[in-house]
Structure formats: C-alpha cells, structure tokens
C-alpha cells in the first residue's frame, strides 16, 4: 500500500466520544458553502448537487463536493471515480479529483465494496461528517457543495449544525403536490436553523420523449415554481427528465457533459446562485 493511502477494506477509525452538535471550528479556507437538500429522497438531490458542482467549476470556480449522505453515497459513481482511493498526508485527507474540475469526499471511498451497508448509529455518522469537514483539505475552495442526506431528521440536522457560515440552502423538489408537502418541511427546517434559502429547483419537470421529442408531464409541471412564488422564495429553474441523463449518471458522466440543453439550464442555475452569493 502506498504511503499515506487510506485502507479501503475497513471503515474509517472514528471515536465514539462525540461532542454535542456545534459549529465546526476547523472547517476553514472555503469562501462559500452551499447546502443541497430535499424534504424526501428520490427527487434527484444528488443529481442537482453533482451537476451544480460541475457547472460552478465550468464557470471558473474552484469547487469541492462533500457527499454527506452516509447511507447512500452515490456522488462518486455519478462522477466516474467510485473506484478511486483516498490518500492522506501531514496536512489531512486529500479529496479525490475528478476530470470535471471538482474535488470530492464521500463515504463511498471508504467502503470495502459498493454493496457494503453503513450500519452505524447517529454518533458515528456525526463523527464521519465532522471528519469530512475538518480533516479534508478544503483550503482555497471558492465553493464547497454539500449533498445532504434526505429528509429533515437527525442526519440532516447534524450536517446543518456542523457547517459554519453556510451561504444557504438549495432545495430540490419534483412538481407533484405530494412531493411539495415535504418541500415545505425542508423550508421550515432551514428557517428554524436560520439558514438562508437560496431557492428551489424543480427536477423531473417533464419527460422528453426520446422518440418524438415531445414533453410528457409525468409528474406534472410548475408546482415548485408556484410554491416558490407563494412563499416568496426564489425559483432557480426547472430540469427535465431526460433518459440520456440517467444513462450518463450510471456510466459516470454528469448530465451537463451529456446534453447541451441540460448544461445550459444548469449554467443558468449556477449563475443565479453565484450572483446571489457573491452580490
């Protein structure tokens, strides 16, 4: 094994004496931290986090990505580096580099196989996220995008309470009313934790038929935009459900590298976020 390499066949060595949740004092050197969350799973939160990170890098920003979903660490797979190994030196853990200009840390790099389940109680999960923040070399990053665990429970609360001076939250939704019920909860979660809601993104907003090119509103359309207007929250954009994006993610290629129209939509979202954050 190379010097400084983290062993891949055993979980990271974490201590059980975890302190009460509080802002990290060691996560420094990052200009802006963006939190990407949803009220529930299955709405494409990781797709948005990954493609937002790549889009920010395309705008010339130095970008990091923290896959804080300990149970479902899918981001490396979507970026084509799920087989990578992590290395460490005296200064800390070195995040894995992608060819898309994004540095990433994820639990996926620390599992023995892709089928390994992380069967940990809350204290260990808290400690893992804390190490992602404090022991990984993030200095000099313009943006760090955090892909939150789904929902508004203990894991999401832990992440939110650890991150100091987060710039704000981007909430991902799908158009149907049932999904928007959970979006309201996510907005309330952010409000109670005094986190700025940067805006809503509507994902799976219409399926583009690969045969005829027509749009099919399988989940409806425009629900998130209507909710944003009602609540006085910025609407960042709608993203269609493209089969090519699904295929690309499965093969390790982000959607913005697969489809020009999809890339254009994400560029618009990234530019809106940068304008709000750097204003």
MIDO-237383 format. One line per 5 residues: number of its first residue (from 1); their letters; for each residue x negated, y, z of N, C-alpha, C. Coordinates in steps of 0.05 Angstrom, whole numbers, plus 5000, padded with zeros to 4 digits. Layout:
BEGIN
NUM> A> X,Y,Z,X,Y,Z,X,Y,Z | ...
//
This chain:
BEGIN
1> XXXXX> 4983,4976,5000,5000,5000,5000,4982,5025,5000 | 4989,5044,4984,4973,5068,4981,4974,5084,5007 | 4953,5099,5011,4951,5115,5036,4974,5136,5037 | 4987,5136,5060,5008,5155,5065,5035,5146,5054 | 5036,5123,5041,5061,5114,5029,5080,5104,5051
6> XXXXX> 5106,5111,5049,5126,5102,5068,5135,5074,5060 | 5135,5055,5079,5143,5028,5074,5172,5027,5065 | 5178,5011,5044,5205,5010,5033,5221,4987,5044 | 5209,4969,5058,5224,4945,5068,5232,4947,5097 | 5233,4971,5107,5242,4975,5135,5253,5003,5137
11> XXXXX> 5273,5007,5155,5285,5033,5159,5265,5053,5171 | 5269,5079,5167,5251,5098,5180,5251,5095,5210 | 5228,5101,5222,5226,5098,5251,5239,5123,5264 | 5262,5119,5275,5277,5141,5287,5280,5136,5317 | 5280,5157,5332,5282,5155,5361,5311,5157,5369
16> XXXXX> 5319,5144,5391,5346,5144,5400,5352,5167,5418 | 5332,5180,5429,5337,5202,5447,5343,5228,5432 | 5366,5228,5419,5374,5250,5402,5385,5273,5418 | 5375,5297,5414,5386,5320,5429,5414,5328,5419 | 5429,5343,5435,5455,5353,5425,5452,5368,5400
21> XXXXX> 5473,5369,5382,5471,5383,5357,5464,5413,5362 | 5447,5423,5345,5439,5451,5347,5424,5458,5322 | 5421,5483,5316,5407,5492,5292,5378,5482,5292 | 5369,5472,5269,5341,5464,5267,5323,5488,5268 | 5301,5486,5283,5282,5508,5284,5257,5503,5267
26> XXXXX> 5256,5480,5254,5233,5473,5238,5238,5473,5208 | 5263,5476,5200,5270,5477,5171,5266,5506,5162 | 5243,5510,5150,5235,5538,5143,5223,5539,5115 | 5220,5563,5106,5208,5567,5080,5226,5564,5056 | 5252,5562,5061,5272,5560,5040,5288,5585,5038
31> XXXXX> 5291,5597,5014,5305,5622,5011,5335,5619,5015 | 5346,5599,5002,5376,5596,5002,5383,5566,5004 | 5402,5560,5022,5412,5533,5025,5441,5532,5019 | 5449,5515,5000,5476,5512,4991,5487,5485,5000 | 5511,5485,5012,5524,5461,5021,5546,5453,5002
36> XXXXX> 5545,5429,4991,5566,5420,4973,5582,5399,4988 | 5608,5404,4992,5624,5385,5007,5652,5382,4995 | 5667,5363,5005,5694,5359,4997,5710,5349,5021 | 5736,5351,5020,5752,5342,5042,5755,5312,5042 | 5748,5299,5021,5751,5270,5019,5730,5259,4999
41> XXXXX> 5727,5233,4998,5709,5221,4979,5722,5216,4952 | 5706,5210,4932,5717,5203,4906,5724,5225,4888 | 5717,5250,4895,5724,5273,4878,5701,5283,4861 | 5678,5270,4862,5655,5278,4846,5637,5298,4859 | 5636,5297,4886,5619,5316,4901,5590,5313,4894
46> XXXXX> 5581,5288,4892,5552,5283,4885,5546,5292,4857 | 5565,5287,4839,5562,5296,4811,5557,5326,4810 | 5573,5341,4825,5571,5370,4826,5544,5378,4839 | 5537,5365,4861,5512,5372,4875,5488,5368,4857 | 5487,5345,4844,5464,5338,4827,5462,5357,4803
51> XXXXX> 5485,5362,4789,5484,5379,4766,5481,5408,4772 | 5490,5416,4796,5485,5444,4805,5455,5448,4809 | 5442,5428,4823,5414,5430,4828,5398,5432,4802 | 5405,5415,4782,5391,5415,4756,5396,5441,4742 | 5420,5451,4743,5427,5476,4730,5412,5500,4742
56> XXXXX> 5409,5500,4768,5393,5521,4781,5364,5520,4772 | 5354,5495,4770,5326,5492,4760,5323,5502,4731 | 5344,5498,4715,5344,5508,4688,5344,5538,4687 | 5354,5551,4708,5353,5580,4709,5326,5591,4720 | 5307,5572,4723,5281,5581,4731,5276,5581,4761
61> XXXXX> 5295,5569,4776,5292,5568,4805,5277,5543,4814 | 5263,5545,4836,5250,5522,4848,5270,5509,4867 | 5278,5484,4861,5302,5472,4874,5295,5446,4888 | 5307,5443,4912,5306,5418,4926,5335,5407,4929 | 5337,5381,4933,5363,5368,4937,5361,5349,4960
66> XXXXX> 5379,5353,4980,5380,5335,5003,5405,5318,5001 | 5402,5293,4997,5424,5274,4996,5431,5267,5025 | 5449,5282,5037,5456,5278,5066,5478,5258,5070 | 5486,5244,5049,5506,5223,5052,5491,5197,5058 | 5488,5191,5084,5471,5169,5092,5483,5142,5084
71> XXXXX> 5510,5140,5084,5523,5115,5076,5522,5110,5046 | 5526,5131,5030,5527,5128,5002,5507,5145,4987 | 5481,5139,4990,5460,5156,4978,5457,5151,4948 | 5473,5164,4932,5474,5158,4903,5458,5178,4886 | 5449,5200,4897,5437,5221,4881,5412,5212,4865
76> XXXXX> 5394,5196,4878,5371,5187,4863,5378,5171,4838 | 5399,5154,4840,5408,5138,4818,5417,5156,4795 | 5431,5178,4802,5442,5196,4781,5419,5212,4768 | 5396,5214,4781,5373,5228,4771,5352,5210,4759 | 5358,5184,4759,5340,5165,4747,5314,5159,4762
81> XXXXX> 5315,5163,4789,5290,5158,4804,5295,5141,4828 | 5316,5124,4827,5323,5107,4850,5302,5086,4856 | 5283,5082,4839,5262,5062,4844,5236,5075,4854 | 5237,5101,4858,5213,5116,4867,5207,5109,4896 | 5182,5115,4904,5173,5112,4932,5166,5139,4943
86> XXXXX> 5169,5142,4969,5162,5167,4982,5134,5165,4993 | 5120,5188,4994,5094,5190,5006,5093,5212,5026 | 5074,5210,5045,5072,5230,5066,5042,5237,5069 | 5037,5261,5078,5010,5269,5086,5012,5283,5113 | 4990,5297,5120,4989,5310,5146,5011,5332,5149
91> XXXXX> 5020,5343,5127,5040,5364,5128,5069,5354,5128 | 5073,5329,5123,5100,5318,5124,5106,5300,5101 | 5132,5294,5097,5141,5276,5076,5143,5292,5050 | 5134,5281,5029,5135,5295,5003,5160,5286,4988 | 5178,5304,4981,5202,5295,4967,5196,5284,4940
96> XXXXX> 5212,5266,4930,5208,5255,4904,5214,5276,4882 | 5198,5275,4861,5201,5294,4839,5216,5282,4816 | 5233,5297,4804,5248,5288,4780,5237,5303,4756 | 5243,5293,4733,5235,5306,4708,5253,5330,4701 | 5273,5335,4718,5292,5357,4713,5286,5381,4731
101> XXXXX> 5262,5381,4744,5254,5404,4760,5266,5405,4788 | 5276,5382,4798,5289,5381,4824,5273,5362,4842 | 5266,5371,4866,5254,5353,4886,5276,5343,4904 | 5275,5317,4912,5297,5305,4926,5288,5286,4948 | 5304,5286,4970,5301,5267,4991,5328,5253,4995
106> XXXXX> 5326,5227,5000,5351,5211,5002,5345,5186,5018 | 5366,5176,5031,5364,5151,5046,5358,5128,5027 | 5366,5131,5001,5362,5110,4981,5333,5102,4979 | 5315,5121,4983,5286,5115,4981,5276,5098,5004 | 5291,5095,5025,5282,5082,5049,5296,5055,5054
111> XXXXX> 5313,5047,5035,5327,5021,5038,5311,4999,5023 | 5312,4975,5034,5297,4953,5022,5308,4945,4995 | 5334,4946,4991,5347,4940,4966,5370,4960,4962 | 5380,4962,4938,5403,4980,4933,5429,4970,4945 | 5429,4944,4954,5453,4933,4966,5452,4935,4997
116> XXXXX> 5430,4946,5008,5428,4947,5037,5447,4968,5048 | 5463,4960,5068,5481,4978,5081,5468,4991,5105 | 5473,5017,5110,5462,5031,5133,5482,5028,5155 | 5477,5010,5173,5496,5004,5195,5485,5017,5220 | 5489,5043,5222,5478,5059,5244,5500,5074,5258
121> XXXXX> 5497,5079,5283,5515,5096,5298,5507,5125,5293 | 5524,5143,5303,5521,5171,5297,5495,5183,5305 | 5483,5174,5327,5458,5185,5337,5435,5182,5316 | 5434,5158,5305,5413,5153,5285,5418,5168,5259 | 5443,5171,5252,5449,5187,5228,5441,5216,5232
126> XXXXX> 5447,5226,5255,5439,5253,5262,5409,5257,5260 | 5395,5237,5271,5366,5239,5270,5354,5238,5242 | 5367,5221,5225,5357,5219,5198,5360,5245,5183 | 5384,5258,5185,5388,5283,5172,5369,5304,5183 | 5364,5303,5209,5345,5322,5221,5317,5319,5209
131> XXXXX> 5309,5294,5205,5283,5289,5193,5282,5298,5164 | 5304,5295,5149,5306,5305,5122,5301,5335,5121 | 5310,5349,5141,5307,5378,5142,5279,5386,5152 | 5270,5373,5173,5247,5383,5187,5220,5370,5179 | 5221,5346,5170,5196,5332,5164,5189,5329,5135
136> XXXXX> 5207,5340,5118,5202,5340,5089,5192,5368,5081 | 5173,5369,5062,5160,5394,5054,5179,5410,5035 | 5194,5428,5046,5212,5445,5030,5202,5473,5026 | 5179,5480,5037,5169,5507,5036,5167,5516,5007 | 5175,5541,5002,5172,5553,4976,5196,5548,4957
141> XXXXX> 5216,5534,4967,5240,5529,4951,5258,5554,4949 | 5267,5560,4925,5286,5582,4922,5314,5572,4932 | 5321,5548,4925,5346,5536,4933,5343,5508,4942 | 5357,5500,4964,5360,5472,4971,5390,5467,4971 | 5398,5447,4955,5426,5439,4953,5430,5415,4971
146> XXXXX> 5449,5416,4989,5455,5393,5007,5480,5380,4998 | 5478,5354,4991,5501,5338,4984,5512,5326,5010 | 5534,5337,5019,5546,5330,5045,5558,5302,5044 | 5560,5289,5068,5577,5265,5069,5606,5273,5066 | 5624,5256,5056,5651,5263,5051,5667,5268,5077
151> XXXXX> 5688,5284,5074,5706,5288,5097,5696,5310,5116 | 5709,5312,5138,5704,5333,5158,5698,5321,5186 | 5688,5297,5186,5684,5283,5212,5657,5287,5224 | 5648,5268,5239,5624,5271,5255,5599,5276,5238 | 5596,5262,5215,5572,5265,5199,5571,5292,5186
156> XXXXX> 5593,5301,5175,5593,5328,5163,5588,5349,5184 | 5599,5346,5208,5595,5365,5229,5566,5366,5237 | 5553,5342,5239,5525,5341,5246,5508,5356,5226 | 5513,5352,5200,5497,5365,5180,5501,5396,5182 | 5526,5404,5184,5532,5433,5185,5519,5446,5209
161> XXXXX> 5518,5433,5231,5507,5445,5255,5477,5445,5255 | 5465,5428,5239,5435,5427,5239,5423,5449,5221 | 5437,5455,5199,5425,5473,5179,5426,5502,5188 | 5403,5514,5191,5403,5543,5199,5407,5561,5176 | 5423,5582,5180,5426,5603,5160,5434,5592,5132
166> XXXXX> 5452,5573,5132,5462,5564,5106,5476,5587,5091 | 5471,5588,5065,5482,5611,5050,5512,5608,5047 | 5522,5583,5046,5550,5580,5043,5557,5552,5033 | 5583,5547,5030,5594,5521,5023,5608,5523,4995 | 5602,5503,4979,5616,5500,4954,5634,5475,4957
171> XXXXX> 5660,5478,4954,5679,5457,4959,5688,5445,4932 | 5687,5419,4930,5695,5405,4905,5722,5392,4909 | 5739,5396,4889,5766,5385,4890,5774,5373,4864 | 5795,5357,4864,5808,5349,4839,5836,5362,4839 | 5849,5363,4816,5872,5381,4813,5897,5373,4828
176> XXXXX> 5901,5347,4835,5927,5339,4845,5932,5349,4873 | 5957,5352,4880,5965,5363,4906,5954,5347,4930 | 5954,5320,4927,5944,5303,4949,5915,5310,4956 | 5899,5313,4935,5871,5320,4940,5868,5347,4951 | 5885,5366,4943,5883,5393,4953,5891,5396,4982
181> XXXXX> 5907,5377,4992,5913,5377,5021,5887,5374,5037 | 5869,5357,5027,5843,5353,5041,5824,5376,5037 | 5827,5390,5014,5810,5414,5009,5816,5435,5030 | 5842,5438,5036,5849,5458,5057,5835,5451,5083 | 5833,5426,5089,5819,5418,5114,5790,5425,5112
186> XXXXX> 5778,5421,5089,5749,5427,5085,5745,5457,5088 | 5763,5473,5078,5761,5502,5080,5763,5510,5110 | 5782,5498,5124,5786,5503,5152,5761,5495,5168 | 5749,5472,5160,5724,5463,5173,5702,5484,5171 | 5699,5494,5146,5678,5514,5142,5684,5540,5157
191> XXXXX> 5709,5548,5158,5717,5572,5172,5711,5570,5202 | 5718,5548,5213,5714,5544,5242,5684,5544,5249 | 5668,5534,5230,5639,5534,5236,5625,5559,5226 | 5642,5579,5218,5632,5605,5209,5613,5602,5185 | 5620,5584,5167,5605,5581,5143,5620,5595,5120
196> XXXXX> 5606,5610,5105,5618,5625,5082,5626,5605,5060 | 5651,5607,5051,5660,5591,5028,5653,5606,5003 | 5633,5596,4988,5625,5609,4963,5645,5605,4941 | 5660,5584,4942,5680,5580,4921,5688,5550,4918 | 5709,5546,4901,5719,5520,4895,5711,5512,4867
201> XXXXX> 5706,5486,4863,5701,5475,4836,5722,5453,4832 | 5736,5455,4810,5756,5434,4803,5743,5414,4785 | 5739,5389,4795,5727,5368,4779,5749,5350,4768 | 5742,5335,4747,5762,5317,4734,5786,5332,4725 | 5782,5356,4715,5803,5374,4706,5810,5368,4677
206> XXXXX> 5823,5346,4672,5830,5337,4645,5810,5318,4634 | 5819,5297,4621,5803,5277,4608,5801,5283,4578 | 5777,5286,4567,5774,5290,4539,5773,5262,4525 | 5793,5257,4509,5794,5231,4495,5770,5228,4476 | 5755,5206,4479,5731,5203,4462,5738,5196,4433
211> XXXXX> 5763,5190,4428,5771,5182,4400,5783,5206,4385 | 5802,5220,4398,5815,5242,4383,5806,5270,4393 | 5792,5271,4416,5782,5297,4426,5803,5313,4440 | 5828,5303,4443,5848,5317,4457,5845,5314,4487 | 5856,5333,4501,5854,5333,4530,5879,5319,4543
216> XXXXX> 5874,5301,4562,5895,5287,4576,5894,5295,4605 | 5914,5306,4616,5914,5316,4644,5921,5293,4663 | 5903,5275,4666,5908,5251,4682,5912,5257,4712 | 5899,5278,4722,5903,5286,4750,5917,5313,4752 | 5928,5323,4730,5938,5350,4729,5916,5369,4722
221> XXXXX> 5922,5395,4724,5902,5415,4717,5908,5441,4730 | 5888,5455,4740,5891,5482,4751,5900,5483,4780 | 5903,5461,4793,5911,5461,4821,5892,5475,4840 | 5866,5470,4836,5845,5482,4853,5844,5512,4848 | 5847,5520,4823,5846,5549,4817,5869,5564,4830
226> XXXXX> 5893,5552,4829,5917,5564,4842,5913,5566,4872 | 5901,5544,4884,5897,5545,4912,5876,5566,4920 | 5855,5569,4904,5835,5589,4909,5847,5617,4909 | 5864,5622,4889,5877,5649,4888,5895,5653,4912 | 5909,5633,4920,5927,5635,4942,5913,5641,4968
231> XXXXX> 5889,5629,4971,5874,5632,4996,5853,5654,4995 | 5851,5667,4972,5832,5689,4969,5803,5680,4967 | 5799,5656,4956,5773,5644,4953,5765,5645,4924 | 5739,5649,4918,5730,5650,4891,5733,5622,4878 | 5742,5622,4853,5742,5597,4837,5718,5597,4819
236> XXXXX> 5701,5577,4821,5676,5577,4807,5678,5564,4779 | 5698,5546,4775,5700,5534,4749,5713,5507,4749 | 5722,5499,4725,5734,5472,4721,5716,5455,4705 | 5715,5429,4712,5698,5410,4698,5715,5387,4687 | 5714,5381,4662,5730,5359,4650,5719,5332,4658
241> XXXXX> 5735,5312,4655,5727,5284,4660,5718,5273,4633 | 5692,5272,4629,5680,5263,4604,5668,5235,4607 | 5677,5215,4591,5665,5188,4593,5635,5188,4590 | 5624,5206,4573,5595,5208,4569,5580,5216,4595 | 5594,5231,4612,5581,5240,4637,5579,5216,4656
246> XXXXX> 5600,5199,4656,5599,5175,4672,5577,5156,4663 | 5575,5152,4637,5554,5135,4626,5527,5146,4632 | 5524,5172,4629,5498,5184,4635,5489,5181,4664 | 5508,5185,4682,5501,5182,4711,5493,5154,4717 | 5507,5134,4705,5500,5106,4710,5472,5099,4700
251> XXXXX> 5463,5114,4679,5437,5108,4668,5415,5127,4678 | 5423,5145,4697,5403,5162,4710,5398,5188,4695 | 5418,5197,4680,5415,5223,4665,5438,5241,4674 | 5431,5265,4686,5452,5283,4694,5470,5293,4671 | 5494,5299,4678,5514,5307,4657,5505,5331,4641
256> XXXXX> 5490,5350,4654,5482,5374,4639,5461,5367,4618 | 5449,5343,4620,5430,5334,4600,5443,5317,4578 | 5468,5311,4582,5483,5293,4564,5501,5308,4545 | 5515,5328,4555,5535,5342,4539,5531,5372,4541 | 5529,5385,4517,5523,5414,4517,5546,5431,4529
261> XXXXX> 5570,5423,4523,5593,5438,4534,5594,5435,4565 | 5588,5412,4575,5588,5407,4604,5565,5424,4616 | 5542,5424,4602,5519,5440,4612,5526,5470,4613 | 5541,5479,4593,5549,5507,4592,5567,5514,4615 | 5586,5496,4622,5603,5501,4645,5588,5502,4671
266> XXXXX> 5568,5485,4674,5552,5485,4698,5533,5508,4700 | 5524,5518,4677,5508,5542,4677,5524,5565,4687 | 5549,5566,4679,5567,5587,4688,5571,5586,4718 | 5575,5562,4729,5578,5558,4758,5553,5566,4772 | 5530,5557,4762,5504,5564,4776,5499,5594,4776
271> XXXXX> 5505,5607,4753,5501,5636,4752,5519,5651,4771 | 5544,5641,4774,5562,5654,4793,5552,5651,4822 | 5541,5627,4828,5531,5622,4855,5506,5640,4860 | 5488,5641,4841,5464,5658,4844,5472,5687,4848 | 5491,5696,4832,5500,5724,4834,5511,5730,4862
276> XXXX> 5527,5712,4873,5539,5716,4899,5517,5714,4921 | 5499,5696,4918,5479,5691,4939,5457,5712,4939 | 5448,5721,4915,5426,5739,4913,5434,5768,4911 | 5460,5774,4912,5470,5801,4910,5459,5818,4932
//
